[in-house]
Amino acid sequence: MIQFDYHFKVRYKDIDQMGVMYYSRYFEYYEAARTDMMSDLGLTYKELEEQGIMMPVVHSESDYLAGSGFDDHLICKTEIREKHGNRMEIFYTVVSENLPANIINTGKTIHAFVKLNGKPTRIPQSLKQVVDNKWEHVK
């Protein structure tokens, strides 16, 4: 399992009329966390795209367990738990920076690996090596 913590602050534009973060914003933070995690692993989306590989989201889900409001400092704990031939599952747990035991939101995205023409392909060797190498250091 590979873990990455993405720290962020709830912006005023993120809250709804009830004063809590609007549900769709979590997916935007998932994406930001996932992008930073990839960079932290040493492989960016740009590099994958230069290799002719895309990672579209083919499934997403999110559970809302508590509300977060304007100016709350949150952490999106991002984890790669599963990787298969042409798919990778990424899990997200959003917690308050001040109360990390209190889970606000959980989610998951599943990404396929496809060529630029949309045809499925296996996980790129460059990403597989980075992920496998990181996994070995966690064990």
N, C-alpha and C positions, 0 to 999 in steps of 0.2 A: 504494500500500500504506500502511496506517495501522498504526502500532506503539504498544504500550503495555506498560510493565513493571510487573507486580504483584509486590511483595515480600511474602513470608510466612515463617513459621517452622513447622516440623513440630511439631504438638502431640502429647502423649503418647497422646491418644485416637485419633490417626491411624495409629499403628503396630500391626502384627500380632504374633503370637507369635514370629516370627523377628526382630523388631526393625526391620523396614523398613516404610515407609509402605504401607498397604493400597491395593490397586490402585484401588478405587472412589473413594478420596479425591481422586485427581487430577481427576475430573470436578467435584467440589465446588470445587476451586481454580480450575478453568477458569471456572466460573460466577461466582465472586467476581471474577476478573480481568476477565471480560467485562462485568460490571455496573459495575465501577470505570472501565473503558475508556469505556463509554457515558456515564457521568457526566462524565468528562474531556473527551469530545467536546462536552459541553454539552447532551446529550439523554438523559434518564433513561428507564428502563422505565416508570416511573409516568406520565411525560408521554405516552409512546406509548400506554399503556393508556387515558389520558384522551382520546386521539384515537380510541379504539376499535380500536387495533391491538395484536395480540399477536405474539410471536416464538417460537413453539415450536421446540424442537430436533427435526428430522426425521431426522437422521443424526449419529452420533458414533463416533469411533474414537480409540484410544490405543495407543501403542507404549511398552513399558517397557524402557529401555536400561540402566539402573543403579538401584541402590537408594538410598533416602534414609532417614535415621533420625531419631529423636527429637532435637529442638532444632536440626536443620539449618536454615540460612537459605537459602531458595530464591527464585528469580525465575521467574515465569511470563511469558515474553515472548509477548504476545498481538498477533495481526496480522489485520486484515481485508485479505484479498488479492483476493477476488472478490465482486462483487455483480451480481446479475442482476435481471430484472424483479420477481420475488417471492421471491428467496432471497438469502442472504448466507452466505459461508463464512468461518469464523474459525479460525485456526491457532494452536496453542500449542506453545511449546518451554520446558520446565522445566530450569533449570540451577542449579547451586550458586552462591550469591553469591560464594564464595571462589574457585571455579574455573569461571568462566562458559563456558569452552571445552568443559567436560565436560557433555554433554547427558544428562540423566537420563530425560526423557520427552518424547514429542511426541504431539500430538493434533490433532483437528479436529472442529468441530461445524458442521453446516449448519442454518440457521434459515430457516423459511418465514415469510412475513408473512401473517397472517390477520385477518379481522374478528372481532369478539366472538362471532359466530355460527359461527365455524370456517371460513367461506368464504375461499378465497385472495384476496389483494389484492396490488397492486404495493407496492414499497418506499415507505413514506410520504415525501412531499415534504420534510418537515422533516428526516428522517434523510438522505435523498438529498443535500440541500443541504449538510448538515454534513460528510458523507463526501466529497462531491465537492470542497468547499472545502478540506478537509484534504489531499486527494490532490493538489490543485494546488500547495499549499505544499511538498509533498515532492518534486515533480518538479524 
